[in-house]
């Protein structure tokens, strides 16, 4: 089916990744192409014209173009809700960059508008398809770790700059990177959230958070601890995963291999040993789990997982529009992510655990 893309915001992601996919990835959709751009900056409109696209200095003109069926919203975060709703009401499907909105209430407005107009709203949570995360997900799903009770997810990404350095624009590393790591945990655990505790700090940036730690407790009792920071001083493992059978870790973002140290065989043993009470020593049964531990490099049971956001997410978007698939990134998941973010800000301000 024919799909022509309009871009609201044509800088980093809009004029970079989203444009390149529509221009070059015929494997995503048989008839997909970029068509037009609206951007408030003349330099970005000039770039669009150089690339053979139509450039508008008025949003209404872009939305009135009947050839455009899908719009990418890739603007500063505080504009996502307003621009998405305008595009939906103009009869366009929308691919909105993350974070979906500045609050759960804004996202609900966007979802309601999509439902009212009969158009589809997609949230571009592309990092579910990073190779490092897919490796962890595969190891868990294949039972290599047994029941998982704790995950440490960490990323150091550098200080925020440009509009991302301003709080009223939705700047800060938590909105920029934390939203990705939280989405990964929501997707991975796929269960209700019980509580959130967070510490969001501004250490080296002027007014936005640049070191953030959030602990999410899920209904099963499993915990995910997410850390994002703007400093490169401390090297972190990207993932540390703790389960009943062992531990897994992945060194770096985009890594295509990890390390697993887990039991291949375990058996409960018992023997008599000496214990003590007020009367002195006595014999008591001691029980312990005897394990055969192995250390392997993953994946040892599958091909490597090359990172390709378009292959997994963009293809799903247009397959869904064409009626051949269902959304991978659901509205419910996007809402859970924003509720966690909202709770994290409240927790950091009050120093309290926020119950769901």
C-alpha positions as CSV (number, residue, x, y, z in Angstrom):
1,X,0.0,0.0,0.0
2,X,1.2,3.5,-0.8
3,X,2.4,5.6,2.2
4,X,3.7,9.1,2.0
5,X,5.3,10.7,5.1
6,X,5.1,14.3,6.4
7,X,7.5,15.5,9.1
8,X,6.7,17.9,11.9
9,X,10.2,18.8,13.1
10,X,13.0,17.9,10.7
11,X,16.2,17.9,12.8
12,X,17.9,15.0,14.6
13,X,15.4,12.2,14.5
14,X,12.9,13.7,12.0
15,X,15.5,14.7,9.4
16,X,17.8,11.8,10.3
17,X,16.6,8.4,11.2
18,X,12.9,8.8,10.2
19,X,13.7,10.4,6.9
20,X,16.4,7.8,6.1
21,X,14.0,4.9,6.8
22,X,11.3,6.2,4.6
23,X,13.8,7.0,1.8
24,X,15.9,3.8,1.8
25,X,14.1,0.9,3.5
26,X,11.9,-0.8,0.9
27,X,11.9,-3.9,3.1
28,X,9.8,-2.0,5.6
29,X,7.0,-1.2,3.2
30,X,6.7,-1.7,-0.6
31,X,5.7,1.9,-1.4
32,X,7.0,4.2,1.3
33,X,8.6,7.6,0.7
34,X,9.1,11.0,2.5
35,X,7.1,13.8,1.0
36,X,6.9,17.0,3.0
37,X,8.3,18.9,6.0
38,X,7.0,21.5,8.4
39,X,9.7,23.1,10.6
40,X,9.9,26.5,12.2
41,X,13.5,26.9,11.2
42,X,14.4,28.1,7.7
43,X,17.6,26.1,7.7
44,X,15.7,22.8,8.1
45,X,13.2,23.7,5.4
46,X,16.1,24.5,3.1
47,X,17.6,21.1,3.9
48,X,14.2,19.4,3.0
49,X,14.1,21.3,-0.3
50,X,17.7,20.2,-1.1
51,X,16.5,16.6,-0.6
52,X,13.7,17.0,-3.0
53,X,10.9,17.4,-0.4
54,X,8.1,19.9,-0.1
55,X,8.9,22.4,2.7
56,X,6.1,24.3,4.5
57,X,6.4,27.2,6.9
58,X,2.8,26.7,8.0
59,X,1.5,23.5,9.8
60,X,-1.9,23.7,8.3
61,X,-0.5,23.6,4.8
62,X,1.3,20.3,5.5
63,X,-1.8,18.8,7.2
64,X,-3.9,19.8,4.2
65,X,-1.7,17.8,1.8
66,X,-3.9,14.8,0.9
67,X,-1.0,12.8,-0.4
68,X,0.3,12.5,3.2
69,X,-1.2,9.7,5.1
70,X,1.3,9.5,8.0
71,X,3.0,12.2,10.0
72,X,6.1,11.9,12.2
73,X,6.1,14.3,15.2
74,X,9.7,14.9,16.1
75,X,9.7,18.1,18.0
76,X,10.7,19.2,21.5
77,X,8.7,17.2,24.0
78,X,6.3,19.8,25.2
79,X,4.7,20.1,21.7
80,X,3.9,16.4,21.2
81,X,0.4,16.4,22.5
82,X,-0.8,19.5,20.6
83,X,0.8,18.6,17.3
84,X,-0.2,14.9,17.5
85,X,-3.8,15.8,18.1
86,X,-3.8,18.3,15.2
87,X,-2.4,15.7,12.8
88,X,-4.9,13.0,13.9
89,X,-7.8,15.4,13.5
90,X,-6.5,16.2,10.0
91,X,-6.9,12.5,9.1
92,X,-3.3,11.4,9.4
93,X,-1.8,8.5,11.2
94,X,0.9,9.7,13.7
95,X,4.3,8.3,14.7
96,X,5.2,10.3,17.8
97,X,8.7,10.4,19.2
98,X,9.3,9.5,22.8
99,X,8.5,10.5,25.4
100,X,4.9,10.3,24.1
101,X,3.8,13.3,26.2
102,X,4.7,15.4,29.2
103,X,2.1,13.7,31.5
104,X,-0.3,10.7,31.5
105,X,-3.2,13.2,31.1
106,X,-1.7,14.5,27.8
107,X,-1.2,11.0,26.5
108,X,-4.8,10.1,27.4
109,X,-5.9,13.1,25.3
110,X,-3.8,11.8,22.4
111,X,-5.2,8.3,22.7
112,X,-8.8,9.7,22.9
113,X,-8.2,11.8,19.8
114,X,-6.9,8.7,17.9
115,X,-10.0,6.7,18.9
116,X,-12.3,9.6,18.0
117,X,-10.8,10.1,14.6
118,X,-10.2,6.4,13.7
119,X,-6.6,7.1,13.0
120,X,-3.6,5.2,14.5
121,X,-1.2,6.7,17.0
122,X,2.3,5.0,17.3
123,X,4.9,5.8,20.0
124,X,8.4,5.4,18.7
125,X,10.0,3.3,21.5
126,X,12.7,2.0,19.2
127,X,15.1,0.8,21.9
128,X,13.2,-2.3,22.6
129,X,15.1,-3.5,19.6
130,X,18.6,-2.7,20.7
131,X,20.8,-5.8,20.5
132,X,21.8,-5.6,24.2
133,X,18.2,-5.6,25.4
134,X,17.1,-8.3,22.9
135,X,19.9,-10.5,24.2
136,X,18.7,-10.1,27.8
137,X,15.1,-10.7,26.8
138,X,16.0,-13.9,24.9
139,X,18.0,-15.3,27.9
140,X,15.1,-14.7,30.3
141,X,12.4,-16.1,27.9
142,X,14.4,-19.3,27.3
143,X,14.6,-19.9,31.1
144,X,18.4,-19.7,31.4
145,X,18.1,-17.6,34.6
146,X,15.0,-19.1,36.0
147,X,12.6,-16.7,37.7
148,X,14.2,-13.2,37.5
149,X,13.9,-11.1,40.7
150,X,16.2,-8.1,40.0
151,X,17.5,-6.2,37.0
152,X,20.0,-3.4,37.0
153,X,19.8,-1.3,33.8
154,X,22.3,1.5,33.4
155,X,23.4,4.0,30.8
156,X,25.7,7.0,30.7
157,X,24.8,9.3,27.8
158,X,26.5,12.7,28.2
159,X,25.1,16.0,29.3
160,X,21.9,17.4,27.7
161,X,22.3,20.3,25.3
162,X,20.1,22.5,23.1
163,X,16.4,22.4,23.9
164,X,17.0,19.2,26.0
165,X,18.8,21.4,28.6
166,X,15.5,23.3,29.4
167,X,13.0,21.9,31.9
168,X,9.9,23.5,30.3
169,X,10.8,21.7,27.0
170,X,10.8,18.4,28.7
171,X,14.6,18.2,28.8
172,X,16.8,16.2,31.0
173,X,18.4,12.8,30.7
174,X,15.5,11.1,32.4
175,X,13.1,12.1,29.7
176,X,15.7,11.6,27.0
177,X,17.2,8.2,28.0
178,X,15.3,7.1,31.1
179,X,12.1,6.7,29.1
180,X,13.8,4.1,26.9
181,X,15.1,2.1,29.8
182,X,11.8,2.2,31.6
183,X,9.9,1.1,28.5
184,X,12.3,-1.9,28.2
185,X,11.4,-2.9,31.8
186,X,7.7,-2.5,31.2
187,X,7.9,-4.6,28.0
188,X,10.1,-7.2,29.7
189,X,8.2,-7.9,32.9
190,X,4.7,-7.4,31.3
191,X,3.0,-7.1,34.7
192,X,1.4,-4.4,36.8
193,X,3.6,-1.9,38.7
194,X,3.4,-1.9,42.5
195,X,5.5,1.1,43.4
196,X,8.2,3.6,42.3
197,X,11.1,5.2,44.2
198,X,13.4,7.7,42.5
199,X,16.3,10.1,43.0
200,X,16.6,12.6,40.2
201,X,19.5,15.0,40.5
202,X,20.9,18.0,38.7
203,X,24.7,17.8,39.2
204,X,26.4,19.3,36.1
205,X,23.5,20.7,34.1
206,X,21.9,24.1,34.6
207,X,18.3,23.2,35.3
208,X,17.5,19.6,34.2
209,X,18.3,16.2,35.8
210,X,21.5,14.6,34.7
211,X,21.8,11.7,37.1
212,X,18.7,9.7,37.8
213,X,18.0,6.4,39.5
214,X,14.5,4.8,39.6
215,X,13.5,1.6,41.3
216,X,10.4,0.0,40.0
217,X,8.7,-2.8,42.0
218,X,6.4,-5.0,40.0
219,X,3.4,-6.9,41.3
220,X,5.3,-10.2,41.5
221,X,7.9,-8.5,43.8
222,X,10.6,-8.4,41.1
223,X,12.5,-5.1,40.9
224,X,14.1,-3.1,38.1
225,X,16.6,-0.5,39.0
226,X,17.2,2.0,36.2
227,X,20.1,4.5,36.2
228,X,20.9,7.1,33.6
229,X,23.5,9.8,34.0
230,X,25.2,12.5,32.0
231,X,28.7,11.7,33.3
232,X,31.2,9.4,31.6
233,X,33.3,9.1,34.7
234,X,31.9,5.8,35.9
235,X,31.8,2.9,33.5
236,X,28.7,0.8,34.1
237,X,27.7,-2.6,33.0
238,X,24.7,-2.0,30.7
239,X,22.7,-4.8,32.3
240,X,23.0,-7.0,35.3
241,X,20.2,-9.6,35.6
242,X,19.7,-11.7,38.8
243,X,17.6,-14.9,38.7
244,X,17.0,-18.0,40.8
245,X,19.4,-20.0,38.6
246,X,22.2,-17.4,38.0
247,X,23.4,-14.1,36.9
248,X,23.8,-12.5,33.5
249,X,25.6,-9.3,32.5
250,X,26.1,-7.3,29.3
251,X,28.9,-4.8,29.2
252,X,27.9,-2.1,26.8
253,X,25.0,-0.6,24.9
254,X,24.6,-2.2,21.4
255,X,26.6,-5.3,22.5
256,X,25.7,-8.5,20.7
257,X,27.0,-10.8,23.4
258,X,26.8,-11.2,27.1
259,X,28.0,-13.4,29.9
260,X,25.9,-15.9,31.9
261,X,26.9,-17.7,35.0
262,X,24.2,-20.1,36.0
263,X,23.6,-23.5,37.4
264,X,23.2,-26.4,35.0
265,X,22.2,-28.8,37.8
266,X,21.1,-28.2,41.3
267,X,20.2,-30.6,44.2
268,X,19.2,-30.0,47.8
269,X,21.6,-31.7,50.2
270,X,21.4,-32.2,54.0
271,X,23.9,-33.2,56.7
272,X,24.2,-32.9,60.4
273,X,26.3,-30.1,61.8
274,X,26.9,-28.4,65.1
275,X,24.7,-25.5,66.3
276,X,24.5,-23.8,69.6
277,X,21.9,-22.7,72.2
278,X,21.9,-21.7,75.8
279,X,22.8,-25.2,76.9
280,X,25.8,-25.4,74.6
281,X,26.5,-27.3,71.3
282,X,24.0,-29.7,69.8
283,X,23.5,-31.6,66.5
284,X,21.2,-30.0,63.9
285,X,20.3,-30.8,60.3
286,X,21.8,-28.4,57.7
287,X,20.3,-28.0,54.3
288,X,21.9,-26.3,51.3
289,X,21.6,-26.3,47.5
290,X,24.4,-27.9,45.7
291,X,24.9,-26.5,42.2
292,X,27.1,-27.1,39.1
293,X,27.8,-23.7,37.8
294,X,28.8,-22.9,34.3
295,X,29.9,-19.7,32.6
296,X,29.1,-19.2,29.0
297,X,29.1,-16.4,26.5
298,X,25.6,-15.6,25.1
299,X,24.0,-16.1,22.7
300,X,25.3,-19.7,22.5
301,X,21.9,-21.1,21.2
302,X,21.0,-18.7,18.5
303,X,22.3,-16.3,15.8
304,X,23.6,-12.9,17.0
305,X,21.0,-10.1,17.3
306,X,22.0,-7.2,15.0
307,X,20.3,-3.9,15.9
308,X,17.8,-2.8,13.3
309,X,15.0,-0.6,14.6
310,X,13.3,-0.4,11.2
311,X,13.2,-4.1,10.7
312,X,11.2,-4.6,14.0
313,X,9.4,-1.4,14.8
314,X,8.9,0.6,11.5
315,X,7.8,-2.5,9.6
316,X,5.3,-3.2,12.4
317,X,3.9,0.3,12.2
318,X,3.1,0.1,8.5
319,X,1.9,-3.5,8.7
320,X,-0.5,-2.3,11.4
321,X,-1.7,0.6,9.2
322,X,-2.3,-1.9,6.4
323,X,-4.3,-4.2,8.7
324,X,-1.7,-7.0,8.7
325,X,-0.4,-6.7,12.3
326,X,-1.1,-5.3,15.7
327,X,0.9,-2.6,17.5
328,X,4.0,-3.8,19.2
329,X,4.2,-0.6,21.4
330,X,0.7,-0.5,22.8
331,X,-1.0,2.5,24.2
332,X,-1.3,0.7,27.6
333,X,2.4,0.2,27.7
334,X,3.1,3.8,26.8
335,X,0.7,4.9,29.5
336,X,2.5,2.7,32.1
337,X,5.8,4.3,31.1
338,X,4.5,7.8,31.6
339,X,2.9,6.9,34.9
340,X,6.2,5.6,36.1
341,X,7.9,8.8,34.9
342,X,5.3,10.9,36.7
343,X,5.7,8.9,39.9
344,X,9.5,9.2,39.7
345,X,9.3,13.0,39.6
346,X,6.9,12.9,42.6
347,X,9.1,10.5,44.5
348,X,12.2,12.5,44.0
349,X,10.5,15.7,45.1
350,X,9.0,14.1,48.3
351,X,11.6,11.5,49.1
352,X,8.8,8.9,49.4
353,X,7.8,5.7,47.7
354,X,4.9,6.2,45.3
355,X,2.4,3.4,45.4
356,X,0.4,2.5,42.3
